[in-house]
Amino acid sequence: MRNSGFRETEIVEGALRRVTDLLPGSWELLVRRQVRNGSLPFDAVVELVAPTRERVSFVIEALRSGTLPTNTLIDLLLALERPAGVPLLFVSDYIGPTVRRAAAEKGINFADTTGWVRIVNDNPLILLTGQGADRSPRTRSSSAVTRLNGRAAGRTVRALAAAQLPVGVRDLAAIADVAPSSVSKLLVTLASEGIVDRDSDGSVLAVRRRSLIGRWARDYDYAKSNTSVGYYIAPRGIERALTRLDQQSGVTLTGSAAARRSLPPTSVPVVPMRLLALYAADPPGTARDLGLIVADRATANVVIAGPQDAAVLPDADDQRPAIAPLALVLADLLTLPGRSDAEATQLMDALAATDPSWEE
């Protein structure tokens, strides 16, 4: 598998350095470059040599992250391994969690330049595992987005979580109301991490929506990404505060209260609602209108933020109270205090029951 413009040597050397770092000092790693096995060319063959001089060979296939959809990649690696007659070691600049899980399930060995390593062999017995970066690294020549914490990233993630697939870059940009260039940069990162699959034209074929929300929540945080975040106590309880929201304009529900309205009617929330989370055009003013008392994070049962993106606030004639977009509700649940992450898992499990794109 030759890739035009892909600097295979650097990728192979970088990944094998990570493997070498994990080896006991008495072991050796030997490399032969550009090997042909019958009609199949491979990027290299690596031998791991034990102190007893026992050795095991692996053929190396190097591919840049995001080159192929995950299922296609795994099928290709399995197809290459069978005729090779020896185990295959897949190396890349970055191997995201989706690809790592799929490769491990199929018994495919892998290593990337950030330190993710999984090499397993029975005779001689080898088990090497290493942990690398939690996001795809950005190279000097890459225009990919590495942090998903801006307004454009949030809009694109929200659009991906709801869009009908397949969808092209320009159509997705129109749905998200952001520049196509911003969408394109973000998709490079998401493809490299195995969260989206794209075709040769760049259109999005598949989205692993649970992984998408989890990836967003690594960079986005309700309390840090939004503005004017205030913590309060509702002296007559959360439910009383909720009933008064029907009279409030410019307020959007998120977190636990929003999640409960998105669950199937027969579902019972996994934890009691202990924190009412809101977005408001005027957080202090909304707090006064609701009769809330200023508190600290540890004692509050209401939190109100000015949204990073004002588009999540309702128009004047929208139904009250408004509900934040589903993807944002989930990301907020994953970053709010308490056991709100369990509520996010429950909601995504419920979504997965009818939509397989929420399974991973």
C-alpha positions in Angstrom: 0.0 0.0 0.0 1.9 3.0 -1.3 0.7 6.5 -0.3 1.7 9.4 -2.4 3.4 12.1 -0.2 3.2 9.9 2.9 6.7 9.8 4.6 6.5 6.1 5.6 10.1 6.0 6.8 9.5 8.6 9.5 6.3 6.9 10.6 7.9 3.5 10.8 11.0 4.7 12.6 8.9 6.8 15.1 6.5 3.9 15.9 9.3 1.4 16.3 11.1 3.7 18.7 8.0 3.5 20.9 8.2 -0.3 20.6 11.9 -0.3 21.5 11.2 1.8 24.6 8.9 -0.9 25.9 11.2 -3.8 25.3 13.3 -5.2 28.2 16.9 -4.4 27.9 17.9 -7.9 27.0 15.7 -8.0 23.9 16.6 -6.7 20.5 14.6 -5.2 17.6 15.9 -5.7 14.1 14.5 -4.1 11.0 14.6 -4.9 7.3 13.3 -2.3 4.9 11.0 -2.6 1.8 10.4 -6.3 1.8 8.4 -8.2 -0.8 6.6 -11.4 0.2 5.6 -13.1 -3.0 3.5 -10.5 -4.8 2.9 -8.4 -1.7 5.2 -5.4 -0.9 5.5 -4.4 2.8 7.1 -1.3 4.3 9.4 -3.4 6.5 9.9 -6.6 8.4 10.8 -6.3 12.1 12.2 -9.0 14.3 11.9 -9.1 18.1 14.8 -11.2 19.4 14.6 -12.7 22.9 17.7 -13.3 25.2 17.4 -17.0 24.3 17.8 -16.0 20.6 14.2 -17.0 20.0 12.7 -14.5 17.5 9.4 -13.6 16.0 8.9 -11.6 12.8 6.2 -9.1 11.9 5.5 -7.5 8.5 4.9 -3.8 8.8 2.2 -1.9 7.0 2.3 1.8 7.5 -0.7 4.0 6.8 -1.4 7.6 7.7 -4.3 8.1 10.2 -7.6 8.8 8.6 -6.6 7.3 5.2 -9.4 4.7 5.2 -12.7 4.2 7.0 -12.2 2.0 10.1 -13.9 -1.1 8.7 -12.1 -0.9 5.4 -8.8 -0.5 7.2 -9.3 -3.5 9.4 -10.4 -5.6 6.4 -7.3 -4.5 4.5 -5.0 -5.4 7.3 -6.5 -8.8 7.8 -6.3 -9.4 4.0 -2.6 -8.5 4.0 -1.8 -10.6 7.1 -3.3 -13.9 5.8 -1.0 -14.4 2.8 2.1 -12.9 4.6 2.4 -16.0 6.7 3.7 -14.0 9.7 1.9 -11.6 12.0 1.3 -8.0 10.8 2.2 -4.9 12.7 0.2 -1.9 11.7 2.0 1.4 12.2 0.7 5.0 11.8 1.3 8.5 13.0 -1.8 8.2 15.3 -4.2 5.3 16.0 -7.4 6.6 17.6 -9.5 4.7 20.1 -12.0 3.4 17.6 -9.3 1.8 15.4 -7.4 0.5 18.5 -10.5 -1.3 19.7 -11.3 -2.7 16.3 -7.7 -3.9 15.8 -7.5 -5.5 19.3 -10.8 -7.4 18.7 -9.3 -8.8 15.4 -5.9 -9.6 16.9 -4.1 -7.0 14.9 -0.9 -5.7 16.4 -0.3 -2.0 16.2 2.0 0.9 17.1 1.9 4.6 16.5 4.4 7.5 16.9 2.6 8.9 20.0 3.1 5.7 22.0 0.0 3.5 21.5 1.4 0.0 21.2 -0.2 -3.4 21.4 1.9 -6.4 20.3 0.9 -9.9 21.3 2.6 -13.2 20.5 2.3 -16.7 21.9 5.8 -18.2 21.2 7.9 -16.6 22.3 5.5 -15.0 24.7 5.2 -11.3 24.1 2.8 -8.8 25.5 3.7 -5.2 24.9 1.3 -2.4 25.6 1.9 1.3 25.6 -0.3 4.4 26.1 0.1 7.4 23.7 -1.7 10.7 23.1 -5.4 11.2 23.8 -5.8 13.2 20.5 -4.3 13.2 17.1 -1.1 15.3 17.1 -0.9 18.3 14.7 2.1 18.5 12.5 3.6 21.7 11.2 2.2 21.1 7.7 -1.2 20.1 8.9 -4.1 22.5 9.1 -6.2 20.1 11.2 -7.9 21.3 14.4 -6.5 19.7 17.5 -8.7 21.3 20.1 -12.5 21.1 19.9 -13.3 24.0 22.2 -14.4 26.9 19.9 -17.8 28.0 18.6 -17.2 26.6 15.1 -16.1 23.2 16.5 -19.2 23.1 18.7 -21.5 23.9 15.9 -19.9 21.3 13.7 -20.1 18.6 16.4 -23.7 19.4 17.0 -24.4 19.1 13.3 -22.5 15.8 13.0 -24.5 14.4 15.9 -27.8 14.9 14.1 -27.0 15.1 10.3 -28.4 12.6 7.8 -25.5 10.7 6.2 -23.7 10.7 3.9 -23.1 14.5 4.0 -20.6 16.6 2.1 -18.4 19.2 3.6 -20.3 22.2 2.2 -23.7 20.7 3.1 -22.4 20.1 6.7 -21.0 23.6 6.8 -24.4 25.0 5.8 -26.2 22.9 8.5 -23.7 24.1 11.1 -23.6 27.6 9.8 -19.8 27.8 9.8 -17.2 28.2 7.1 -16.5 25.1 5.0 -12.8 25.5 5.7 -13.5 25.2 9.5 -15.5 22.0 8.9 -12.8 20.5 6.7 -10.1 21.1 9.3 -12.2 19.5 12.0 -13.1 16.5 9.9 -9.4 15.8 9.3 -8.9 15.4 13.0 -12.1 13.3 13.5 -11.1 11.0 10.6 -7.6 10.6 12.0 -9.1 9.5 15.3 -11.5 7.0 13.7 -14.6 9.0 14.8 -15.8 9.7 11.3 -15.4 7.7 8.1 -15.0 9.6 4.8 -15.0 8.7 1.2 -12.5 9.7 -1.5 -14.4 12.9 -2.1 -14.3 13.9 1.6 -18.0 13.3 2.3 -18.8 11.9 5.8 -20.1 8.3 5.5 -20.3 7.4 9.1 -20.2 9.1 12.5 -19.5 7.2 15.8 -21.6 9.6 17.8 -20.8 8.4 21.3 -17.1 8.8 20.5 -17.7 12.2 19.0 -19.3 13.5 22.1 -16.6 12.0 24.3 -13.9 13.6 22.1 -15.6 17.0 22.3 -15.9 16.8 26.1 -12.1 16.4 26.3 -11.7 20.0 25.2 -15.1 21.6 25.9 -16.2 22.2 29.5 -19.5 23.7 30.6 -17.9 25.8 33.4 -14.8 26.8 31.4 -16.0 27.2 27.8 -19.1 29.3 28.5 -19.2 32.8 30.1 -20.6 34.4 33.2 -21.0 31.1 35.0 -22.9 31.5 38.3 -23.7 29.0 41.0 -26.9 29.4 43.0 -29.3 27.8 45.5 -33.0 27.5 44.7 -34.3 27.9 48.3 -37.6 26.2 47.5 -36.0 23.4 45.5 -35.1 22.6 41.9 -38.6 21.6 40.9 -40.1 24.9 42.0 -37.4 26.7 40.0 -38.2 24.6 36.9 -41.9 25.5 37.0 -41.0 29.2 37.0 -38.9 28.8 33.8 -42.1 28.9 31.8 -42.3 32.6 32.5 -38.7 33.3 31.6 -37.4 34.4 28.2 -34.0 33.8 26.8 -33.4 30.6 28.9 -32.4 27.1 27.7 -32.4 23.9 29.7 -29.3 21.6 29.5 -27.8 18.9 31.8 -30.1 16.7 33.9 -33.3 18.5 33.3 -32.9 18.4 29.5 -31.7 14.8 29.5 -34.9 13.7 31.3 -37.0 15.2 28.5 -35.0 13.3 25.9 -35.3 9.9 27.6 -38.0 7.4 26.5 -41.2 7.8 28.7 -40.6 4.5 30.3 -37.0 5.2 31.4 -36.2 6.0 35.0 -33.3 8.4 35.5 -30.3 6.6 36.9 -29.6 9.3 39.5 -31.8 11.9 41.2 -31.5 15.4 39.8 -29.3 17.4 42.1 -28.2 20.2 39.8 -30.4 22.4 37.4 -28.1 23.6 34.6 -29.3 26.5 32.4 -28.1 28.8 29.6 -29.4 32.4 29.8 -28.9 35.6 27.9 -28.5 37.3 31.2 -27.5 34.8 33.9 -27.6 37.2 36.9 -30.9 38.6 35.8 -32.4 35.1 35.4 -31.1 34.2 38.8 -32.9 37.2 40.3 -36.1 36.4 38.5 -36.0 32.9 39.8 -35.4 34.0 43.3 -32.0 32.2 43.6 -29.4 32.8 46.2 -25.7 33.1 45.2 -23.7 30.1 46.3 -20.5 28.3 45.6 -20.0 25.3 43.3 -19.9 22.8 46.2 -23.3 23.8 47.6 -25.2 25.0 44.5 -28.2 23.2 43.1 -28.5 25.6 40.1 -25.9 26.7 37.7 -26.4 29.3 34.9 -24.1 30.2 32.1 -24.0 32.6 29.2 -23.5 30.3 26.3 -20.3 30.2 24.2 -22.7 30.2 21.2 -25.8 32.4 21.4 -27.5 30.2 18.8 -28.4 27.8 21.6 -30.7 30.4 23.2 -34.4 30.5 22.1 -36.0 33.0 19.9 -38.7 35.1 21.5 -41.6 32.9 20.2 -40.0 29.5 21.0 -41.7 27.2 23.4 -40.5 27.7 27.0 -38.4 26.4 28.4 -36.2 25.7 25.4 -34.0 22.6 25.3 -30.3 22.7 24.3 -29.3 20.6 21.2 -28.8 17.0 22.1 -25.1 16.9 21.6 -24.6 19.9 23.8 -26.8 18.4 26.5 -24.6 15.3 26.5 -21.3 17.2 26.5 -22.6 19.3 29.4 -23.6 16.2 31.4 -20.0 14.8 30.8 -18.5 18.0 32.2 -20.9 19.1 35.0 -20.1 18.0 38.6 -21.6 15.1 40.4 -22.8 11.9 38.7 -24.1 13.6 35.5 -21.8 11.4 33.4 -23.9 8.5 34.4 -26.9 10.3 33.0 -25.0 10.9 29.7 -24.3 7.2 29.4 -28.0 6.4 30.1 -29.2 8.8 27.4 -26.7 7.5 24.8 -27.7 3.9 25.6 -31.3 4.9 25.0 -30.3 6.5 21.7 -28.3 3.5 20.7 -31.3 1.3 21.1 -32.8 2.8 17.9 -29.7 4.3 16.2 -26.6 2.2 15.9 -24.4 5.3 15.3 -24.7 5.9 19.1 -23.3 2.5 20.0 -19.6 3.6 19.9 
